[in-house]
């Protein structure tokens, strides 16, 4: 993990503090000696003593108490991308939280004298897929496809303008798929399928995907807290090693100590049938490439991933198995 100059900080406000990334980030920040305010929608009886209730995140959220004496904001909270959208006007729903809510928080941070605002965006701002060996870079023209990606881009643009107009430093981070102990959604479903030994029609896929372990993402976020060169920059992050879907499954099976059965179904045929079943988006993620270039994080900040993909997958798999036993 990074070794920050903690003495230069007062308090860090983490939004989305009870989420997958937020929970782990707050733990590491506290371990490294930072003072942390954990912003959550509602403080429950089991909440940590540093939890701060902020209610719904939108253009009316009251941030005055939460931002008191805060030096840095790490904004993780968002209306997240979901596979099955239920809102009748999805873009409006995303904008309410991800754009209006983010801008309102950043403006309140300026008023409170916050020095740095770290915004967890998404690689979806760049797009949904890349040709093999042609990774996205931070300088590429954004090309979001879905409402979630569009809302994240609009938030980035508003934050960049605020940074130009005020003394607030803004750092934008666009991660690809985040995984680690306690991961949910599609990654957990993959763990379950491999753990059960079910055959998968993915043996003929020849793609490359960038992922980021939660340990690496947290390490990078902490690197950005004090690093002067991070100010007003946009970064792409990953584990630094891209992997095909079959190779990812093989590593997961190895970590789970399970046999893996991959059936070599051609990618085009697989995507055709998946589309017919309403699973087009999932098939694209499994079959197409999505790579990111993280050279900027190394050259500008001197950052390299702290944990290798194989080790991170093992930690994730062991945690999953432990949950199944419990």
C-alpha atoms as one frame of an Amber mdcrd trajectory, in Angstrom:
protein
   0.000   0.000   0.000   1.009   3.607  -0.524   2.780   5.457   2.281   1.065
   8.843   2.312   2.060  11.896   4.268  -0.928  11.598   6.596   0.158  14.502
   8.739  -0.750  16.867   5.903  -4.413  15.899   6.150  -7.228  16.879   8.477
 -10.143  14.592   7.679 -11.271  12.671   4.616 -14.950  12.382   3.721 -15.805
   9.136   1.925 -19.220   8.945   0.290 -20.724   5.541  -0.409 -18.797   4.426
   2.651 -20.900   1.313   3.219 -20.533   0.050  -0.354 -18.154  -2.573  -1.746
 -15.288  -0.151  -2.353 -16.188   2.325   0.380 -16.162  -0.187   3.225 -12.723
  -1.495   2.307 -11.343   1.988   1.601 -12.419   3.359   4.984 -10.748   0.439
   6.753  -7.433   1.037   4.983  -7.567   4.806   5.487  -8.078   4.335   9.217
  -5.268   1.762   9.351  -2.946   4.285   7.708  -3.743   6.960  10.280  -6.188
   9.142   8.371  -9.197  10.672  10.049 -12.281   9.478   8.197 -15.875  10.593
   7.955 -17.975   7.808   6.438 -20.976   9.289   4.636 -23.923   6.900   4.449
 -27.557   7.351   3.549 -28.732   6.501   7.068 -26.784   5.741  10.221 -27.896
   2.377  11.615 -27.264   0.904  15.054 -24.381  -1.193  13.691 -22.772   1.719
  11.844 -19.237   2.755  12.723 -18.766   5.655  15.120 -17.400   7.801  12.283
 -20.545   7.349  10.146 -22.354  10.500   9.027 -25.956  10.382   7.795 -26.523
  12.413   4.613 -29.764  10.945   3.280 -30.403  10.825  -0.461 -27.701  12.232
  -2.726 -29.132  14.855  -5.077 -29.063  18.591  -5.653 -30.629  19.239  -2.223
 -28.401  17.133   0.042 -27.194  18.972   3.141 -23.414  18.481   3.309 -22.565
  21.185   5.885 -21.905  18.912   8.880 -20.307  16.154   6.814 -17.810  18.556
   5.233 -16.825  20.320   8.449 -12.996  20.316   8.802 -12.657  18.005   5.776
  -9.542  18.342   3.626 -10.293  15.751   0.932 -13.498  14.252  -0.454 -13.477
  10.787  -2.026 -16.777  10.538  -3.868 -17.738   6.885  -4.455 -21.499   7.100
  -4.033 -23.498   6.830  -7.246 -26.551   5.394  -8.873 -24.765   2.346 -10.205
 -25.068   0.595 -13.535 -27.515  -2.321 -13.431 -28.193  -5.070 -15.979 -31.965
  -4.728 -15.760 -32.989  -1.069 -15.603 -36.424  -0.400 -14.076 -36.646   3.405
 -14.311 -38.886   4.682 -17.112 -36.415   7.506 -17.784 -33.073   5.975 -16.851
 -30.901   8.911 -17.933 -32.875  11.361 -15.770 -32.577   8.979 -12.814 -28.807
   8.681 -13.268 -28.376  12.421 -13.729 -30.229  13.183 -10.503 -27.627  11.345
  -8.425 -24.504  11.073 -10.553 -24.506  14.567 -12.053 -26.633  16.935  -9.954
 -25.728  15.175  -6.704 -22.015  15.135  -7.518 -21.896  18.788  -8.608 -23.821
  19.894  -5.535 -21.359  18.044  -3.281 -18.367  19.531  -5.088 -19.798  23.043
  -4.810 -20.401  22.497  -1.110 -16.829  21.241  -0.812 -15.542  24.476  -2.344
 -17.568  26.502   0.158 -16.207  24.371   3.013 -12.610  24.907   1.933 -11.928
  21.343   0.792  -8.637  21.094  -1.104  -9.070  17.952  -3.205 -12.059  16.104
  -4.684 -11.419  12.533  -5.881 -14.197  11.272  -8.139 -14.651   7.580  -8.895
 -15.973   7.587 -12.446 -16.099   4.583 -14.800 -14.360   3.201 -17.875 -17.828
   3.324 -19.433 -17.065   6.998 -20.067 -14.595   5.801 -22.714 -16.962   3.188
 -24.143 -17.942  -0.463 -23.940 -15.194  -2.311 -25.830 -11.850  -1.978 -27.589
 -10.198  -3.771 -30.513  -7.619  -6.253 -29.176  -4.370  -4.548 -28.193  -5.834
  -1.070 -28.727  -6.521  -0.014 -25.132  -8.379   3.067 -24.019  -6.280   5.966
 -22.778  -7.301   9.008 -20.698  -6.785  11.215 -23.771  -9.276   9.325 -25.975
 -12.499  11.033 -26.994 -15.197   9.845 -24.552 -17.863   7.649 -26.120 -20.296
   6.458 -23.433 -23.139   4.278 -24.676 -25.568   3.807 -21.802 -27.200   6.297
 -19.378 -24.797   5.368 -16.577 -21.724   6.138 -18.682 -23.291   9.341 -20.004
 -24.058  10.537 -16.473 -20.510   9.847 -15.351 -19.089  11.813 -18.279 -21.391
  14.764 -17.579 -20.266  14.745 -13.940 -16.614  14.727 -15.039 -17.162  17.721
 -17.328 -18.895  19.691 -14.575 -16.142  18.876 -12.068 -13.412  19.894 -14.507
 -15.131  23.237 -15.042 -15.454  23.738 -11.284 -11.735  23.050 -10.912 -11.010
  25.775 -13.477 -13.258  28.273 -11.706 -12.187  27.573  -8.107  -9.225  26.455
  -6.010 -10.569  22.875  -5.768  -8.266  20.158  -7.137 -10.238  17.435  -8.934
  -8.920  13.923  -9.562 -10.954  11.632 -11.839 -10.460   7.858 -11.770 -12.039
   5.564 -14.367 -11.760   1.927 -13.277 -12.837  -1.118 -15.283 -14.533  -4.060
 -13.534 -13.645  -4.030  -9.827 -13.361  -7.368  -8.009 -12.218  -8.635  -4.658
 -13.454 -10.274  -1.452 -17.176  -9.637  -1.118 -17.732  -8.738  -4.775 -21.343
  -8.991  -5.952 -23.236  -9.033  -9.259 -21.810 -10.762 -12.333 -18.418 -11.558
 -10.830 -20.025 -13.368  -7.916 -22.260 -15.236 -10.365 -19.138 -16.353 -12.227
 -17.609 -17.618  -8.975 -20.790 -19.559  -8.253 -20.933 -21.164 -11.703 -17.277
 -22.222 -11.609 -17.656 -23.465  -8.047 -20.549 -25.700  -9.132 -18.549 -27.145
 -12.015 -21.119 -26.140 -14.619 -19.966 -26.259 -18.272 -19.535 -22.905 -19.998
 -19.669 -22.213 -23.774 -16.680 -19.864 -23.654 -13.781 -22.014 -24.815 -13.438
 -20.260 -28.187 -13.286 -16.679 -26.882 -10.045 -14.828 -27.680 -10.519 -11.438
 -26.071  -8.557  -9.331 -23.590 -10.079  -7.595 -20.576  -8.617  -5.217 -18.022
  -9.749  -5.686 -14.420  -8.771  -4.048 -11.160  -8.558  -5.709  -7.762 -10.093
  -3.689  -4.960  -6.702  -3.674  -3.194  -5.117  -2.013  -6.217  -7.935   0.498
  -6.612  -7.728   1.516  -2.955  -3.966   1.824  -3.182  -4.329   4.120  -6.187
  -7.023   6.256  -4.557  -4.764   6.761  -1.532  -1.872   7.633  -3.840  -4.054
  10.403  -5.296  -4.891  11.964  -1.934  -1.625  13.849  -1.510   0.293  13.455
  -4.759   0.675  16.954  -6.232   0.803  15.655  -9.813  -2.650  14.062  -9.488
  -4.387  17.444  -9.327  -6.902  18.028 -12.125  -5.952  14.844 -13.960  -7.925
  11.876 -15.274  -6.554   8.368 -14.764  -7.348   4.885 -16.024  -6.377   2.081
 -13.644  -6.117  -1.701 -13.789  -4.144  -4.641 -12.448  -1.663  -4.094 -15.275
  -2.250  -7.544 -16.768  -5.087  -8.117 -19.228  -6.741 -11.517 -19.390  -9.082
 -13.368 -21.734 -12.413 -14.659 -20.460 -11.269 -18.330 -20.685  -7.994 -17.549
 -18.894  -9.879 -15.645 -16.183 -12.170 -18.630 -15.690  -9.168 -20.965 -15.525
  -7.531 -18.859 -12.840 -10.782 -18.704 -10.861 -11.186 -22.493 -11.145  -7.617
 -22.959  -9.955  -8.216 -20.669  -6.993 -11.424 -22.541  -6.117  -9.705 -25.907
  -6.686 -12.438 -26.900  -9.157 -12.435 -28.546 -12.578 -13.402 -26.261 -15.439
 -15.400 -27.375 -18.467 -15.191 -24.952 -21.393 -17.123 -25.715 -24.585 -15.641
 -24.062 -27.724 -18.662 -22.209 -29.129 -17.721 -19.530 -31.725 -18.051 -16.002
 -30.379 -20.410 -14.821 -33.149 -22.749 -17.755 -32.584 -22.678 -17.272 -28.822
 -23.545 -13.592 -29.135 -26.343 -14.362 -31.613 -28.087 -16.760 -29.254 -27.433
 -14.511 -26.250 -29.076 -11.582 -28.070 -32.083 -13.741 -28.890 -32.388 -14.532
 -25.165 -32.103 -10.892 -24.094 -28.530 -11.317 -22.826 -26.745  -9.259 -25.474
 -24.923  -6.989 -23.026 -23.675  -9.885 -20.918 -22.436 -11.740 -23.999 -20.569
  -8.651 -25.180 -18.760  -8.410 -21.868 -17.777 -12.069 -22.021 -16.734 -12.081
 -25.677 -15.378  -8.633 -26.526 -12.201  -6.933 -25.402 -11.942  -3.957 -23.069
  -8.403  -2.868 -22.282  -7.054   0.241 -20.579  -3.641   1.865 -20.781  -2.327
   2.687 -17.307   1.049   4.079 -18.377   0.005   7.581 -17.270  -0.473   6.399
 -13.675   3.101   5.117 -13.666   4.839   7.962 -15.455   2.997  10.796 -13.702
   2.487   9.338 -10.226   5.018   6.518 -10.088   2.186   4.093  -9.256   2.190
   0.392 -10.027  -0.366  -2.244  -8.911   0.389  -3.492  -5.413  -1.099  -6.954
  -5.881  -0.972  -9.277  -8.890  -4.110 -10.541 -10.587  -3.508 -14.185  -9.639
  -3.076 -13.325  -5.949  -6.111 -11.047  -5.969  -8.273 -13.735  -7.593  -7.133
 -16.230  -4.967  -8.132 -13.850  -2.158 -11.503 -13.305  -3.817 -12.128 -17.020
  -4.305 -11.134 -17.955  -0.751 -13.463 -15.304   0.655 -16.282 -16.617  -1.544
 -15.694 -20.196  -0.351 -15.639 -19.049   3.260 -19.026 -17.369   2.737 -20.468
 -20.588   1.354 -19.320 -22.523   4.415 -20.837 -19.947   6.754
